[in-house]
C-alpha cells in the first residue's frame, strides 16, 4: 500500500490520527497542497480526483475517501477498534462520521473556501474548478455555531460520541475542533460539556 497525503490538511489528519492510534505505519508520500501539487499531471495520473488523502492498495485499487480507507484498514488492523465491535456500534460510528462531515466539517469548508485567496476558483476540492461564493461564509458560520451548541447537548452524560467506546467519530471531532480554528469559529467557553469532552479526546490521542 501507498498513502498520498498532506499532513496539515484536515482530511489527512483524520486518517493520520486513525493510523497513529492503531500504531500502523504505511509508506507515505506528501503532496504539497500549498504549491497545488495535487493539480499537476504527475499526481492526477495516479489520483484523478486530485484530492488527499489517497490510498493505493497493493492490487492498484484506489481509495480516495477517508471513511472507505478507515473501513479497509480496520479490517486489516482490528486491534484497538475504531469502528465499533458489532453491527450496531459500527452503524453508530459511521452515522456520526457522516453527520459530522456533512454539517460541521463542511461548515468550516464553506467559510474557508469561499473567503480565502488561496481558493479563488477552487471553491470545492477535486477536478472541477468552481468560483467562490462569498455569501456562503455566513451560512458556514451559522452551521458551526449551531453545530457546537448541538454537540454540547448531544454529549451530555456521554464519555464518547458514538456508543461507549472511543471511535473514529471522536477523532473527527478533534479534527473539526482544530479545523474550526482556521476560521476562528471554535466553541465558546460557555459550552463546558464540549470542552470537557475534547480534553478527553485529546488525552486519548496523546495530543
N, C-alpha and C positions, 0 to 999 in steps of 0.2 A: 504493500500500500504506500501511497504517497499523498501527503497533505499539502495543498497550496493555501496559504493564509496570509494575514497581515495582523500581527499581534495587537496593535492599538484599537482596532475596529471592534464594535460591539458584537456582531455575529461571530467572528472568530473567537472572541473572548468566551462566548457561551461554550463552544466546543473545547477550547483550551482548558477551561475550568473543569469540564466533564472529564477530560483525559487526566488532568492533574489529580483530581480526587480519586480516580481509579489507579493512579500510578502507571499509566500506559504511555509509552513513547512511540511515536510514528515518524518516519522520515518526512521532513518538512522543508518546504521552500517558501520564503517570504515573497509576496507580491506587493510592491510598493504602491499603495493607492494614492499617495501624495504626488507621485510623478505620473499617475494614471497608467501604470504598467499593465493594469488589468485590461486596458483597451488596445494594447499592442497586439500585433499579429502572432507573436510567439505564444502569448498566453491564450488568446482567443482560439488558436488552433487546437488547444487542449480543452479549454473551457469556453464554449461558445456563449454561455450566459454572461461571461465577463464579471463574475462575482466571486467572492471569497466568503467563507472557506469552501474549498472544493476537495473532495476526497476521491482519488483514483484507486480502485481496488486492483488486486493482483491480476484479475482477468480482463482489466481495462474498463470495467463499469465505472461510470462517473456519477458521484452523488454530490449534488450542489446545495441541498437543503439541510440545515443543522439537525432538524428532528429526524430526518432519514439517516443521517450519519450516526446520530446517537443510538438509534434503534439497532442499526447494524453493529456498531461497536459494542453495545450492551450484550448482544448475542455472542460475541467473541470473548468478551471480558465481563462475565456476570458478577464477579466479586465486587463488593460494595455497590449493590444495585442502586441505580438512579432512576429507573422507570417502573418501580414497583416490583412486587414479587408474586402477584397473581393478576388475573384479568381485570378485576375491579380497580386495584391500585394503578395498574397500567393505564386504564381508561381515565382515571382521575388526573394522573400526571400529564398525559397528552392533552386532555381537555384544558387544563390550566395553562399548559405551554402555548396552545393555540390562542386562548383568550388573552394572555399577556402580550403575545406578539401582535395580535390584531388590534389591541387597544393601546396599551401604554408604549410598547416599543415603536409602533407606527406613529403614535402621537409625537414622540421625540423626533422621529424622522421627518414628519410633516414640518415641524418648526425648522429643523436644521437644513433640510434640503431645499426649502423654499425661501431661505433668507441668506444662506452663506454664499459668498462669492465663489467659493470652490466648487459649487454645484450648479453654476449657471449652465442651462441646457442639459443638466444631468439630475433632474428632479427625482428620478427613481433609479435604482441600480439596474444593471442589465444592458442588453444590446440596443434598447430603444432610447434615443435621446428625446427628452421632453423638457419644455421650458418651465421655469419656476412659476408658482402662483403665490405671490406674497400674502394674499388674503388667507391662505391656509395656515399661516403662523398662529393666528388667533384660535382657529379650531384645534390645532395641535395642543396649544397651551390649555385650552378648556378640557380636552380629553385627559391630559396629565393631571390637572387639578382634581378632576372627578376621580380619576384612577387611584390616586394616593388616598383620597378620602374613603373610597370604596375598599381599598386594601386594609385600611385601618379598621373598618367594620368587619371585613371578612376574616381577619386574623385574630379577632377577639377569642380568647380561650384556646388558641391553637399554638403548638410549638412550630410546626411546619405547615406549608401552604396546602399540599395535596396529601391528605392522609396523615399517618402517624410517623412517617419516615422522611428523612431528608431526601430530596429528589432534584431532578432537572428543573422543575418549576421554581425551586428555591434559588438555584443557580441563575435562572433567568431574572429573578427579582433583583439579585445582586448586580447583574449586568445592567438592568434597566436603571437602577439607582445611580450607578456611575455614569451611564449614558445621559440621563436626565440632567446631570451636572453640566454637560456640554452646552445646554441651552438655559441653564440657570432655572430649572424647574423641579428641583428636588423637594421632597415632602417637608412641610412646615414643622417647626419644633413642637407644635401642639399635637401632632399625630404620634403620640407616645408609643402606641402599640406597634406601629410600623417601625419606629426606630429601635425598639427593643428586639423585634424580630430580625431586622437587618444586622444587628450586633450578633445575634445567634448564628446567622448565616455566615457572616464573615469569620467568626470563630471556627465554625465547622470547616470552612475552606482554608483556614490558616492565613487569612488576609489581614 
